[in-house]
Amino acid sequence: MFLKANGTYGDTYGIHGNNNESSIGKYVSQGYVRIHNVDIEKLYDKVQVGTPVAITYSYKSFVDLTRVYGYKFKGYKMKNN
């Protein structure tokens, strides 16, 4: 999923699935977030074009980050939560 962020046209930032467990959550893709394949499949069906996205570096949980940015957490569980 490509993200239009920081004045880009959707070709700099993105979220994609990956089956290499050791690369999840690491700085190995410039501008791209790697998540488990099963999670990207679930996320793709739930996100509409134009959905706001916050890109941040944090050790906080998704639930905590929703509070920081004022988003509503809808109970989606990632593979490791």
MODELLER restraints for C-alpha pairs under 7 A, 6 or more apart:
rsr = mdl.restraints
at = mdl.atoms
rsr.add(forms.Gaussian(group=physical.xy_distance, feature=features.Distance(at['CA:1:A'], at['CA:14:A']), mean=5.40, stdev=0.5))
rsr.add(forms.Gaussian(group=physical.xy_distance, feature=features.Distance(at['CA:1:A'], at['CA:15:A']), mean=5.19, stdev=0.5))
rsr.add(forms.Gaussian(group=physical.xy_distance, feature=features.Distance(at['CA:1:A'], at['CA:16:A']), mean=6.29, stdev=0.5))
rsr.add(forms.Gaussian(group=physical.xy_distance, feature=features.Distance(at['CA:2:A'], at['CA:10:A']), mean=5.03, stdev=0.5))
rsr.add(forms.Gaussian(group=physical.xy_distance, feature=features.Distance(at['CA:2:A'], at['CA:11:A']), mean=6.45, stdev=0.5))
rsr.add(forms.Gaussian(group=physical.xy_distance, feature=features.Distance(at['CA:2:A'], at['CA:13:A']), mean=6.12, stdev=0.5))
rsr.add(forms.Gaussian(group=physical.xy_distance, feature=features.Distance(at['CA:2:A'], at['CA:14:A']), mean=4.29, stdev=0.5))
rsr.add(forms.Gaussian(group=physical.xy_distance, feature=features.Distance(at['CA:2:A'], at['CA:15:A']), mean=6.61, stdev=0.5))
rsr.add(forms.Gaussian(group=physical.xy_distance, feature=features.Distance(at['CA:3:A'], at['CA:10:A']), mean=4.69, stdev=0.5))
rsr.add(forms.Gaussian(group=physical.xy_distance, feature=features.Distance(at['CA:3:A'], at['CA:13:A']), mean=5.29, stdev=0.5))
rsr.add(forms.Gaussian(group=physical.xy_distance, feature=features.Distance(at['CA:3:A'], at['CA:14:A']), mean=5.11, stdev=0.5))
rsr.add(forms.Gaussian(group=physical.xy_distance, feature=features.Distance(at['CA:4:A'], at['CA:10:A']), mean=4.19, stdev=0.5))
rsr.add(forms.Gaussian(group=physical.xy_distance, feature=features.Distance(at['CA:5:A'], at['CA:13:A']), mean=6.98, stdev=0.5))
rsr.add(forms.Gaussian(group=physical.xy_distance, feature=features.Distance(at['CA:12:A'], at['CA:31:A']), mean=5.93, stdev=0.5))
rsr.add(forms.Gaussian(group=physical.xy_distance, feature=features.Distance(at['CA:13:A'], at['CA:31:A']), mean=4.59, stdev=0.5))
rsr.add(forms.Gaussian(group=physical.xy_distance, feature=features.Distance(at['CA:13:A'], at['CA:32:A']), mean=5.25, stdev=0.5))
rsr.add(forms.Gaussian(group=physical.xy_distance, feature=features.Distance(at['CA:14:A'], at['CA:31:A']), mean=6.61, stdev=0.5))
rsr.add(forms.Gaussian(group=physical.xy_distance, feature=features.Distance(at['CA:14:A'], at['CA:32:A']), mean=4.63, stdev=0.5))
rsr.add(forms.Gaussian(group=physical.xy_distance, feature=features.Distance(at['CA:14:A'], at['CA:33:A']), mean=6.21, stdev=0.5))
rsr.add(forms.Gaussian(group=physical.xy_distance, feature=features.Distance(at['CA:15:A'], at['CA:32:A']), mean=5.47, stdev=0.5))
rsr.add(forms.Gaussian(group=physical.xy_distance, feature=features.Distance(at['CA:15:A'], at['CA:33:A']), mean=4.64, stdev=0.5))
rsr.add(forms.Gaussian(group=physical.xy_distance, feature=features.Distance(at['CA:15:A'], at['CA:34:A']), mean=6.02, stdev=0.5))
rsr.add(forms.Gaussian(group=physical.xy_distance, feature=features.Distance(at['CA:16:A'], at['CA:33:A']), mean=6.31, stdev=0.5))
rsr.add(forms.Gaussian(group=physical.xy_distance, feature=features.Distance(at['CA:16:A'], at['CA:34:A']), mean=5.27, stdev=0.5))
rsr.add(forms.Gaussian(group=physical.xy_distance, feature=features.Distance(at['CA:16:A'], at['CA:35:A']), mean=6.25, stdev=0.5))
rsr.add(forms.Gaussian(group=physical.xy_distance, feature=features.Distance(at['CA:16:A'], at['CA:40:A']), mean=6.42, stdev=0.5))
rsr.add(forms.Gaussian(group=physical.xy_distance, feature=features.Distance(at['CA:17:A'], at['CA:34:A']), mean=5.68, stdev=0.5))
rsr.add(forms.Gaussian(group=physical.xy_distance, feature=features.Distance(at['CA:17:A'], at['CA:35:A']), mean=4.96, stdev=0.5))
rsr.add(forms.Gaussian(group=physical.xy_distance, feature=features.Distance(at['CA:17:A'], at['CA:36:A']), mean=5.12, stdev=0.5))
rsr.add(forms.Gaussian(group=physical.xy_distance, feature=features.Distance(at['CA:17:A'], at['CA:37:A']), mean=4.16, stdev=0.5))
rsr.add(forms.Gaussian(group=physical.xy_distance, feature=features.Distance(at['CA:17:A'], at['CA:40:A']), mean=5.39, stdev=0.5))
rsr.add(forms.Gaussian(group=physical.xy_distance, feature=features.Distance(at['CA:18:A'], at['CA:34:A']), mean=6.02, stdev=0.5))
rsr.add(forms.Gaussian(group=physical.xy_distance, feature=features.Distance(at['CA:18:A'], at['CA:35:A']), mean=5.96, stdev=0.5))
rsr.add(forms.Gaussian(group=physical.xy_distance, feature=features.Distance(at['CA:18:A'], at['CA:36:A']), mean=5.33, stdev=0.5))
rsr.add(forms.Gaussian(group=physical.xy_distance, feature=features.Distance(at['CA:18:A'], at['CA:37:A']), mean=5.38, stdev=0.5))
rsr.add(forms.Gaussian(group=physical.xy_distance, feature=features.Distance(at['CA:19:A'], at['CA:36:A']), mean=6.22, stdev=0.5))
rsr.add(forms.Gaussian(group=physical.xy_distance, feature=features.Distance(at['CA:19:A'], at['CA:37:A']), mean=6.25, stdev=0.5))
rsr.add(forms.Gaussian(group=physical.xy_distance, feature=features.Distance(at['CA:24:A'], at['CA:34:A']), mean=5.38, stdev=0.5))
rsr.add(forms.Gaussian(group=physical.xy_distance, feature=features.Distance(at['CA:24:A'], at['CA:35:A']), mean=5.73, stdev=0.5))
rsr.add(forms.Gaussian(group=physical.xy_distance, feature=features.Distance(at['CA:25:A'], at['CA:34:A']), mean=6.41, stdev=0.5))
rsr.add(forms.Gaussian(group=physical.xy_distance, feature=features.Distance(at['CA:39:A'], at['CA:78:A']), mean=6.19, stdev=0.5))
rsr.add(forms.Gaussian(group=physical.xy_distance, feature=features.Distance(at['CA:39:A'], at['CA:79:A']), mean=6.70, stdev=0.5))
rsr.add(forms.Gaussian(group=physical.xy_distance, feature=features.Distance(at['CA:63:A'], at['CA:73:A']), mean=6.29, stdev=0.5))
rsr.add(forms.Gaussian(group=physical.xy_distance, feature=features.Distance(at['CA:66:A'], at['CA:72:A']), mean=6.16, stdev=0.5))
rsr.add(forms.Gaussian(group=physical.xy_distance, feature=features.Distance(at['CA:66:A'], at['CA:73:A']), mean=6.12, stdev=0.5))
